[in-house]
Amino acid sequence: MDLKSLPLSRLQSNLTCSICQGYLIDATTITECMHTCEYYTEHVVVEAPP
């Protein structure tokens, strides 16, 4: 299998949180809003529910 390199800049928009702008780590999807940032789900949604 031939591996090809890809500039990180082409993937960055798919790997960053649209709210906090940090990289997604251990992404978890909330089905109601389809948000995937674990930090956001743990610290914002859980600690301060709407």
N, C-alpha and C positions, 0 to 999 in steps of 0.2 A: 504494500500500500504506500503510495506516495503522499507525504504530508506537505501541505503548503502553508506558508506563513501568511498571516493577515495582520495588518496594523491594528493595534488596540483601539485607535480612534474610530475605526469602523464598527466596533462592537460596543463602545462605551455607552451609547444611548440605550442599549439593551441590558446593560449591566448596572445601571445607576437608578436610584430611587427618584421618582419625579417630584417627591415632596421634600426630602431632606438632602437630595443630590449626592448622597453617599453611595458606595458600591453595595450591591445586594449581597448579603452574606446569610446563608441558611434561609433562603427565601421561602416565605409562607404566603399562600394566597388567601385573601379574605373573599369569600364568594359574593358578598353584597356589593363590594366596590372593586373587586379584582385587583386590589393593591397587594404588592408582594414583598414589602420591606419588613423583615422580622423586627427590627428596632422600632419601627413605627407601630406595628401591631402590639408589641409588648408594652411600650412606654407611653404611647398616646392613647390607643384604643382601650387597653386594659386598665390603665391608671386613671384615665379621664373619659369614661364612656359618654357618648352623646345623650 
